[in-house]
Amino acid sequence: MCKVQDQTCINGWKKHGILMGIRDEELTQKLTDIDVSATLQDVLEICRSHESSKSASSALRDTAKACAMSEYK
């Protein structure tokens, strides 16, 4: 599909592969909203940032549940 050393083409296919493999609709929307000229690094950074924010949000919810449980006892 790509010429042997055409990194632009290869990175384009990698970005496409990432987008097709994502199941999180919010992240998919973020990625489809970015500029077509975004680099592979830009796409990876958006994915990592989204994953990090999801993890932090989940941790906060778990902490809130633990506090509520301890207050109940």
C-alpha positions as CSV (number, residue, x, y, z in Angstrom):
1,M,0.0,0.0,0.0
2,C,2.8,2.4,0.8
3,K,6.1,2.9,-1.0
4,V,8.9,1.2,0.9
5,Q,10.3,4.2,2.8
6,D,7.3,6.6,2.7
7,Q,7.0,7.4,6.4
8,T,4.0,9.8,5.8
9,C,2.0,6.9,4.3
10,I,3.1,4.4,6.9
11,N,2.2,6.8,9.8
12,G,-1.1,7.5,8.1
13,W,-1.9,3.8,8.1
14,K,-0.8,3.5,11.8
15,K,-3.1,6.4,12.7
16,H,-6.0,4.8,10.8
17,G,-5.3,1.5,12.6
18,I,-5.4,3.1,16.0
19,L,-8.6,4.9,15.2
20,M,-10.2,1.6,14.0
21,G,-9.2,-0.3,17.2
22,I,-10.6,2.2,19.7
23,R,-13.8,1.2,21.4
24,D,-14.2,4.3,23.6
25,E,-16.7,6.6,21.7
26,E,-15.5,9.8,23.5
27,L,-11.9,9.1,22.4
28,T,-13.0,8.3,18.9
29,Q,-14.8,11.6,18.7
30,K,-11.7,13.4,20.0
31,L,-9.5,11.8,17.3
32,T,-11.9,12.4,14.5
33,D,-12.1,16.1,15.5
34,I,-8.4,16.7,15.2
35,D,-6.7,18.1,12.1
36,V,-5.9,15.7,9.3
37,S,-2.3,16.9,9.4
38,A,-1.9,15.7,13.0
39,T,1.2,13.5,13.4
40,L,1.2,10.0,14.8
41,Q,2.8,11.4,17.9
42,D,-0.2,13.8,18.3
43,V,-2.6,10.9,18.1
44,L,-0.7,8.8,20.6
45,E,-0.5,11.8,23.0
46,I,-4.3,12.3,22.8
47,C,-4.8,8.5,23.5
48,R,-2.4,8.5,26.4
49,S,-3.9,11.7,27.9
50,H,-7.4,10.3,27.6
51,E,-6.4,7.0,29.2
52,S,-4.7,8.9,32.0
53,S,-7.7,11.1,32.7
54,K,-10.0,8.1,32.7
55,S,-7.8,6.3,35.2
56,A,-7.6,9.4,37.5
57,S,-11.4,9.8,37.3
58,S,-11.9,6.1,38.2
59,A,-9.5,6.4,41.1
60,L,-11.4,9.4,42.5
61,R,-14.7,7.6,42.3
62,D,-13.2,4.6,44.1
63,T,-11.9,6.9,46.8
64,A,-15.3,8.5,47.2
65,K,-16.9,5.1,47.6
66,A,-14.4,4.0,50.2
67,C,-15.0,7.2,52.2
68,A,-18.8,6.7,52.0
69,M,-18.4,3.1,53.2
70,S,-16.2,4.0,56.2
71,E,-18.6,6.7,57.2
72,Y,-21.4,4.2,57.1
73,K,-19.7,1.9,59.6
